Amino acid sequence: MNHAENITELVKDLPDAESAARFFNQFAERHPLEAKKLLKNKGLLSDVLTLAAFSPLLATTLLQNPNYVMWLARQRKEAKIRNKEELLESLARFSLTNSQIEPPVLLARFRRRELLRIYLRDIRRLGTIAEITEEISHLADAILEQALRLARQELDNRYGTPLEIDEKGRAKPARFCVVALGKLGSNELNYSSDIDLLFLYSAEGATSGQGSRGAAVTNREYFVKLSEFIIKLVGGQSGEGAAYRVDLRLRPHGRVGALAISAAEAVKYYNTQAQAWERQTLIRSRTAAGDADIFKSFFQAVEDAVFSRNETVENALRNVRLSKDKINLEHGGAARGFNVKLGAGGIREIEFIAQALQLAYGGRDRWLRAPHTLISLARLADRHLISENELTELADAYDFLRRLEHR
């Protein structure tokens, strides 16, 4: 069997056989040596053609980076989910071998390389939807952590270390935290999600002034600049696109609010000024990068405002419905056709059913305060707040719609 027949046989049952075959012809034309190696490994060839058929983005990634094919050969049989620390190690190695590349491009390339591995597992059904979305979230965490390290190094060089005064009157380094909200906050990120972020720092103060600029700036100014730098690294458009689209609209005061605020200021805002929908967003919140203790103390101080003991089912449902109406309005109301994420019977409605019942009962039952949609639904069923049949229907629908969204 010649290679053309071989390719025809392998692509015939794929969703876009023509694109997959065209991809291989382009690959063989541009990278003949790599194509020759690929033809000798039928399993790997099948995987590469499958990726090309399912994803034009990943097909382009392989055409631009033929060395990823042999990298994929080493990774393709690995079944375990990689955590943030493992991905940070991979990113460190990737950075060493690509040290001449600008950081925003490097982070975008690393993300796309890792998506080859994750998406292949997804297509092959080698992981549950919860496992796949968790690993996509770990990947975003690792990229944010690396961006924070790079930004911190640059800002410390310019302005010196930001300092705060402890209870004994001694100066100590101020700390910083990148808080994930939305799907990243609940470890349910998908391949094309925006990442919703909130930036918190430990306390007011000023920098040491020992940087190249030779003058101290306030902690507020330092951490706003740090946040801007992180956004530029992960969200800055290069010739190859950004690693992520960053959405900051969920921060206190929305678009007009400061980019970074102190933990004390955030606590005051959520306890006294935040609207119900803003407190609802904190159901799905956690540390993505930086100092986890800042988020921990912040959330402990606002948790009773998020999960009120006096909340009623009726009020919780009303507020959640208002949140959904607000989202629909921002997206231009009901669109023609079916919107998998935002439409009637879509993913957002399943998420909001879980969140409404969490708000209604979570004030009196801490066990119900789980950020992940599927875990939340399972716990609601365990407490007989939804029936086993409702749990099965909602979980099956969620699984189907998320996989459809990924495709």
MIGU-387641 format. One line per 8 residues: their letters; for each residue x negated, y, z of C-alpha. Coordinates in steps of 0.05 Angstrom, whole numbers, padded with zeros to 5 digits. Each point is the difference from the previous one (the first is absolute). Layout:
BEGIN
A> X:Y:Z | ...
This chain:
BEGIN
MNHAENIT> 00000:00000:00000 | -00030:00067:-00020 | 00004:00060:00047 | 00060:00031:-00036 | 00041:-00063:00009 | -00024:-00004:00072 | 00024:00071:00014 | 00067:-00012:-00036
ELVKDLPD> 00012:-00061:00044 | -00016:00037:00064 | 00041:00063:-00014 | 00063:-00033:-00029 | 00039:-00001:00066 | -00024:00068:00025 | 00049:00060:00004 | -00038:00039:-00054
AESAARFF> -00039:-00051:-00040 | -00016:00049:-00055 | -00033:00050:00048 | -00040:-00056:00033 | -00026:-00026:-00067 | -00016:00071:-00023 | -00037:00012:00066 | -00044:-00060:-00011
NQFAERHP> -00017:00020:-00071 | -00020:00069:00025 | -00040:-00030:00057 | -00037:-00048:-00047 | -00015:00057:-00048 | -00028:00046:00054 | -00032:-00052:00045 | -00018:-00062:-00041
LEAKKLLK> -00046:-00032:00051 | 00051:00006:00057 | 00055:-00026:-00046 | -00044:-00061:-00017 | -00008:-00015:00075 | 00074:00010:00010 | 00018:-00051:-00054 | -00040:-00053:00037
NKGLLSDV> 00044:00008:00063 | 00072:-00016:-00019 | 00027:00014:00070 | -00032:00068:00004 | 00020:00016:-00071 | 00072:-00016:00017 | -00003:00045:00061 | -00030:00058:-00040
LTLAAFSP> 00052:-00007:-00056 | 00055:-00002:00052 | -00024:00064:00032 | -00004:00033:-00068 | 00072:-00022:-00017 | 00029:00025:00065 | -00039:00065:00008 | -00025:00049:-00054
LLATTLLQ> -00038:00037:00056 | -00039:-00062:00020 | -00011:-00020:-00073 | -00033:00069:-00010 | -00040:-00010:00064 | -00029:-00065:-00026 | -00015:00030:-00069 | -00038:00057:00034
NPNYVMWL> -00035:-00044:00051 | -00016:-00068:-00031 | -00043:-00018:00061 | 00065:-00004:00041 | 00017:-00065:-00037 | -00057:-00038:00033 | 00016:00035:00066 | 00071:-00026:-00008
ARQRKEAK> -00028:-00070:-00014 | -00029:00000:00071 | 00062:00029:00032 | 00058:-00032:-00036 | 00008:-00062:00044 | -00003:00037:00067 | 00068:-00004:00034 | -00011:00039:00064
IRNKEELL> 00021:00072:00011 | -00059:00047:00008 | 00004:00048:00059 | -00023:00072:00001 | -00070:-00017:00028 | -00013:-00052:-00055 | 00022:00049:-00053 | -00044:00054:00029
ESLARFSL> -00059:-00048:-00005 | 00017:-00013:-00073 | 00006:00075:-00012 | -00068:00012:00032 | -00032:-00051:-00047 | 00038:00029:-00060 | -00025:00070:00020 | -00073:-00024:00002
TNSQIEPP> 00003:-00030:-00069 | 00037:00061:-00028 | -00037:00055:00037 | -00005:00045:-00062 | 00076:00006:-00005 | 00038:00059:00030 | 00038:-00022:00063 | 00072:00013:-00026
VLLARFRR> -00015:-00043:-00062 | -00034:-00053:00041 | 00060:-00006:00048 | 00049:-00004:-00059 | -00043:-00054:-00034 | -00006:-00041:00064 | 00075:00002:00010 | 00013:-00025:-00071
RELLRIYL> -00052:-00055:00006 | 00033:-00026:00064 | 00069:00004:-00032 | -00023:-00051:-00051 | -00009:-00050:00055 | 00063:00019:00039 | 00046:00003:-00060 | -00024:-00067:-00026
RDIRRLGT> 00019:-00031:00067 | 00067:00036:-00005 | 00015:-00026:-00071 | -00022:-00070:00019 | 00045:00002:00062 | -00059:-00016:00045 | 00025:00049:00052 | 00066:00023:00029
IAEITEEI> 00024:00070:-00016 | -00017:00019:00072 | -00071:-00025:-00008 | -00010:00034:-00068 | 00025:00068:00024 | -00040:-00006:00064 | -00064:-00010:-00039 | 00016:00058:-00047
SHLADAIL> 00008:00041:00064 | -00066:-00025:00029 | -00033:00023:-00066 | 00028:00070:00009 | -00023:00001:00072 | -00071:-00019:-00020 | -00003:00054:-00054 | 00027:00052:00048
EQALRLAR> -00051:-00020:00053 | -00057:00006:-00050 | 00026:00067:-00024 | 00003:00024:00073 | -00072:-00021:00012 | -00025:00036:-00062 | 00041:00063:00016 | -00022:00000:00073
QELDNRYG> -00073:-00004:-00020 | 00007:00058:-00049 | 00039:00045:00049 | -00047:-00015:00059 | -00058:00020:-00045 | 00035:00066:-00015 | 00028:00021:00067 | -00028:-00047:00053
TPLEIDEK> 00040:-00047:00044 | 00070:00023:00022 | 00003:00003:00076 | 00054:-00001:00053 | -00005:00012:00076 | 00016:-00058:00046 | 00035:00005:00068 | -00068:00011:00034
GRAKPARF> -00017:00058:-00045 | -00051:-00037:-00042 | -00003:00004:-00076 | 00010:-00065:-00038 | 00013:-00017:-00073 | 00071:00010:-00023 | 00033:-00059:-00034 | 00043:-00008:-00062
CVVALGKL> 00052:-00049:-00026 | 00034:-00013:-00067 | 00071:-00023:00015 | 00036:-00042:-00052 | 00075:00009:-00009 | 00050:-00032:-00047 | -00018:-00065:-00035 | -00073:00007:00019
GSNELNYS> 00021:00011:00072 | 00038:-00066:00002 | -00054:-00038:-00040 | 00049:-00008:-00059 | -00037:00041:-00053 | 00011:-00018:-00073 | -00047:00007:-00059 | 00023:00069:-00021
SDIDLLFL> 00024:00030:00066 | -00018:00070:00021 | -00033:-00001:00068 | 00036:00043:00053 | -00050:00029:00049 | -00003:00042:00063 | -00066:00028:00027 | -00010:00007:00076
YSAEGATS> -00060:00023:00040 | -00011:-00008:00075 | -00003:00072:00026 | -00015:00073:-00016 | -00071:00027:00005 | -00056:00019:-00047 | -00057:-00032:-00037 | -00072:00002:00026
GQGSRGAA> -00020:00048:-00057 | -00063:-00040:-00012 | 00016:-00015:-00073 | -00027:00030:-00064 | 00052:00057:00003 | -00032:00022:00065 | 00066:00021:00033 | 00052:-00034:00042
VTNREYFV> 00072:-00008:-00024 | 00062:-00019:00040 | 00019:-00073:00004 | 00064:00017:-00037 | -00040:00028:-00059 | -00049:-00058:00002 | 00053:-00054:00000 | 00043:00034:-00054
KLSEFIIK> -00063:00002:-00044 | -00014:-00073:00018 | 00071:-00019:-00020 | -00006:00038:-00066 | -00065:-00037:-00014 | 00032:-00069:00013 | 00058:00017:-00046 | -00050:00022:-00054
LVGGQSGE> -00039:-00065:00007 | 00060:-00048:-00003 | 00049:00043:-00040 | -00044:00043:-00045 | 00012:-00010:-00074 | -00061:-00023:-00039 | -00006:-00026:-00071 | 00021:-00067:00028
GAAYRVDL> 00057:00024:00044 | 00004:00003:00076 | -00003:-00058:00049 | 00068:00023:00029 | 00052:00054:-00005 | 00002:00032:00069 | 00067:00025:00027 | -00004:00048:00059
RLRPHGRV> 00073:00023:00001 | 00016:-00041:00063 | -00047:00040:00044 | 00028:00050:00051 | 00032:00060:-00035 | -00008:-00037:-00067 | -00035:00037:-00057 | -00009:00064:00042
GALAISAA> -00031:-00036:00060 | -00075:-00001:00015 | -00035:-00058:-00034 | -00029:-00024:00067 | 00028:00013:00069 | -00021:-00017:00071 | 00032:-00061:00033 | 00031:00046:00053
EAVKYYNT> 00031:00044:-00053 | 00029:-00061:-00035 | 00029:-00027:00065 | 00034:00067:00013 | 00028:00003:-00071 | 00030:-00070:00000 | 00029:00007:00070 | 00031:00069:-00009
QAQAWERQ> 00006:00021:-00073 | 00001:-00060:-00047 | 00064:-00018:-00035 | 00029:-00070:00006 | -00028:-00023:-00068 | -00070:00024:00021 | 00002:-00042:00063 | 00026:-00058:-00041
TLIRSRTA> -00064:00002:-00042 | -00040:-00017:00062 | 00032:-00069:00004 | -00050:-00018:-00054 | -00064:00033:00024 | -00069:-00024:00021 | -00074:00017:-00005 | -00028:-00010:-00070
AGDADIFK> -00069:00029:00013 | -00038:00035:00055 | 00011:-00002:00075 | 00058:-00046:00017 | 00005:00026:00072 | 00024:00068:-00024 | 00059:-00031:-00035 | 00014:-00047:00058
SFFQAVED> 00005:00057:00051 | 00040:00043:-00049 | 00050:-00055:-00014 | 00009:-00017:00074 | 00017:00073:00012 | 00054:00003:-00055 | 00027:-00072:00001 | 00059:00018:00045
AVFSRNET> 00020:00054:-00049 | -00003:-00049:-00058 | 00036:-00056:00036 | 00050:00034:00045 | 00036:-00041:00054 | 00062:00042:-00013 | 00004:-00013:-00075 | 00065:-00029:-00027
VENALRNV> 00008:-00045:-00061 | 00046:00051:-00033 | -00049:00057:00009 | -00059:-00042:-00022 | 00036:-00021:-00064 | 00022:00072:-00013 | -00071:00027:00007 | -00029:-00056:-00043
RLSKDKIN> 00052:00013:-00053 | -00018:00074:00001 | -00074:-00019:-00009 | 00019:-00043:-00061 | 00043:00057:-00029 | -00060:00047:00008 | -00045:-00048:-00038 | 00053:-00009:-00055
LEHGGAAR> 00005:00076:-00007 | -00076:00006:-00006 | 00001:-00052:-00056 | 00056:00034:-00039 | 00058:-00041:00026 | 00025:-00064:-00031 | -00036:-00019:-00064 | 00027:-00042:-00056
GFNVKLGA> -00018:-00074:00003 | -00025:-00033:00064 | -00054:00030:00043 | -00033:-00060:00036 | -00026:00044:00056 | 00052:00055:00010 | 00064:-00026:-00034 | 00062:-00028:00034
GGIREIEF> -00019:-00068:00026 | -00074:00017:-00009 | -00061:-00007:00044 | 00011:00065:00037 | 00069:-00021:00023 | -00027:-00064:00031 | -00055:00040:00035 | 00051:00050:00026
IAQALQLA> 00048:-00054:00026 | -00058:-00026:00042 | -00020:00069:00023 | 00071:00021:00018 | 00009:-00061:00045 | -00070:00011:00030 | 00019:00072:00017 | 00067:-00023:00029
YGGRDRWL> -00028:-00055:00044 | -00075:00011:00005 | 00007:00052:00056 | 00023:-00055:00047 | -00039:-00058:-00031 | -00074:00013:-00015 | -00007:-00067:-00036 | 00042:00028:-00058
RAPHTLIS> -00051:00055:-00014 | -00036:-00037:-00057 | -00022:00043:-00059 | 00002:-00056:-00052 | 00068:-00008:-00034 | 00001:-00077:-00001 | -00025:-00006:00072 | 00051:00052:00022
LARLADRH> 00057:-00038:-00034 | -00022:-00066:00031 | -00001:00031:00070 | 00069:00031:-00011 | 00026:-00069:-00017 | -00033:-00030:00061 | 00038:00051:00042 | 00064:-00017:-00038
LISENELT> 00006:00071:-00026 | 00005:-00028:-00071 | 00022:-00071:-00017 | -00046:-00054:-00026 | 00036:00003:-00066 | -00011:00076:-00004 | -00074:-00011:00017 | -00007:-00051:-00056
ELADAYDF> 00036:00044:-00051 | -00040:00062:00018 | -00067:-00035:00003 | 00011:-00036:-00066 | 00023:00064:-00034 | -00061:00037:00029 | -00048:-00054:-00025 | 00032:00000:-00070
LRRLEHR> 00002:00076:-00007 | -00071:00010:00025 | -00027:-00053:-00049 | 00041:00032:-00056 | -00029:00069:00019 | -00071:-00030:-00003 | 00012:-00029:-00069
